[in-house]
């Protein structure tokens, strides 16, 4: 219950802060501000803002990997909640020892590809 309440609170805060407006409450990405490169999380608050307003194409534009990660986390949370309601055990993440490696590889690839300054990769920039 606390996780769902926290998620709703974060969504409400991002909707209130409107990260699409420059100079708003949410500060810019420090990685981009200091080094001029997009980190894997750049655009996440704008992606969440777009999702709160049901604008999925804009959310994909701002951070596609973040959108996929959010979808996976939502499904896993739903499965966990369903297993708690039914009082059945959920498979342990330790059975999937490759999962952290996959997440790391996807994040690094997203970080590199997003910063390639040649078309068609420039379409991934925000």
C-alpha positions in Angstrom: 0.0 0.0 0.0 2.8 2.4 0.9 4.5 1.8 -2.5 1.3 2.7 -4.4 0.7 5.8 -2.3 4.3 6.9 -2.8 3.9 6.3 -6.6 0.8 8.4 -6.7 2.5 11.2 -4.6 5.4 11.3 -7.0 3.1 11.5 -10.0 1.2 14.3 -8.4 4.4 16.2 -7.5 5.7 15.9 -11.1 2.3 16.9 -12.5 2.4 20.0 -10.2 6.0 20.9 -11.0 5.6 20.7 -14.8 9.2 19.8 -15.8 8.5 20.7 -19.4 8.6 24.4 -18.4 12.2 25.7 -18.3 13.2 27.2 -14.9 10.7 25.2 -13.0 10.9 23.6 -9.6 12.6 20.4 -10.8 16.3 21.2 -11.4 18.0 20.2 -14.7 20.0 17.1 -15.0 23.5 17.7 -13.4 25.2 15.4 -15.9 23.9 17.4 -18.8 24.5 20.7 -17.1 28.1 19.8 -16.2 29.3 17.7 -19.1 26.8 18.3 -21.9 25.9 14.6 -22.3 22.6 12.9 -21.7 22.6 10.4 -18.9 20.3 7.4 -19.0 17.9 9.1 -16.8 17.7 12.4 -18.7 14.1 13.2 -19.5 12.6 10.9 -16.9 10.6 13.6 -15.1 9.3 14.9 -18.5 8.5 11.3 -19.4 6.5 10.8 -16.2 4.8 14.2 -16.8 3.8 13.1 -20.3 2.5 9.8 -18.9 0.4 11.5 -16.2 -1.2 13.5 -19.1 -1.6 10.3 -21.1 0.8 11.4 -23.9 2.6 8.1 -24.6 4.4 9.3 -27.8 5.9 12.3 -25.9 6.9 9.9 -23.1 8.7 7.7 -25.5 10.5 10.7 -27.0 11.7 11.9 -23.6 13.0 8.6 -22.3 12.1 5.3 -24.1 14.2 3.1 -21.8 12.7 4.7 -18.7 9.2 4.1 -20.1 10.1 0.4 -20.6 11.5 0.2 -17.1 8.4 1.8 -15.7 6.2 -0.7 -17.5 8.2 -3.6 -16.2 8.2 -2.3 -12.7 4.4 -1.8 -12.9 3.8 -5.4 -14.1 6.1 -6.8 -11.4 4.3 -4.7 -8.7 1.0 -6.0 -10.0 2.2 -9.6 -9.9 3.6 -9.1 -6.4 0.3 -7.6 -5.2 -1.6 -10.5 -6.8 0.6 -13.1 -5.2 0.1 -11.4 -1.8 -3.7 -11.3 -2.2 -3.8 -15.0 -3.2 -1.2 -15.9 -0.6 1.1 -17.7 -3.1 4.8 -17.3 -3.2 6.3 -15.3 -6.1 9.4 -16.5 -7.9 12.6 -15.2 -6.3 14.7 -12.8 -8.3 17.8 -14.8 -7.3 16.6 -17.4 -9.8 17.3 -14.9 -12.5 21.0 -14.1 -11.9 21.3 -12.7 -15.4 18.8 -9.9 -14.8 21.2 -7.3 -13.2 23.6 -7.9 -16.0 20.9 -7.3 -18.6 19.8 -4.1 -16.9 23.4 -2.8 -16.8 24.1 -3.6 -20.4 20.8 -2.0 -21.6 21.6 1.1 -19.5 25.1 1.4 -20.9 23.9 0.9 -24.5 21.2 3.5 -24.0 23.7 5.9 -22.6 26.1 5.5 -25.5 23.6 5.3 -28.3 21.7 8.3 -27.0 24.8 10.5 -27.2 26.0 9.6 -30.7 25.9 12.9 -32.7 25.0 11.3 -36.0 21.5 10.7 -37.6 19.4 8.6 -36.8 20.7 8.6 -33.2 20.2 12.4 -32.9 16.4 11.6 -32.8 17.0 10.1 -29.4 18.2 13.5 -28.0 15.9 15.6 -26.0 
